[in-house]
Amino acid sequence: MHRMFCRPGRSLAAAGLLLLLAGCGQTGPLYLPPPEAPATPPVAEPPPPVPSVP
């Protein structure tokens, strides 16, 4: 860990990466679906029944 402070550029990059991963103080979820997209995936409808031919 002490080698990280030998190169200030790398420590700044690591700090920036941590801020990016933390969401910069974002309190909500990291991913919000677009408003037009449904919150849950649509359930596939069953196929229509095939009429039986005698």
URLINFEN-V575819 format. One record per residue. N is the residue number from 1. RES is the residue in one letter. PSI is psi in whole degrees, -180 to 180 (999 if undefined). Layout:
# URLINFEN-V575819
{{N	RES	PSI} {N	RES	PSI}}
This chain:
# URLINFEN-V575819
{{1	M	-30} {2	H	-22} {3	R	-19} {4	M	-31} {5	F	-5} {6	C	-28} {7	R	104} {8	P	-27} {9	G	-41} {10	R	-37} {11	S	-36} {12	L	-38} {13	A	-40} {14	A	-40} {15	A	-40} {16	G	-38} {17	L	-40} {18	L	-40} {19	L	-38} {20	L	-42} {21	L	-32} {22	A	-14} {23	G	13} {24	C	46} {25	G	15} {26	Q	130} {27	T	-21} {28	G	-174} {29	P	157} {30	L	-29} {31	Y	124} {32	L	128} {33	P	154} {34	P	154} {35	P	-30} {36	E	-15} {37	A	140} {38	P	151} {39	A	-34} {40	T	149} {41	P	144} {42	P	143} {43	V	132} {44	A	133} {45	E	144} {46	P	149} {47	P	153} {48	P	150} {49	P	141} {50	V	125} {51	P	135} {52	S	132} {53	V	123} {54	P	999}}
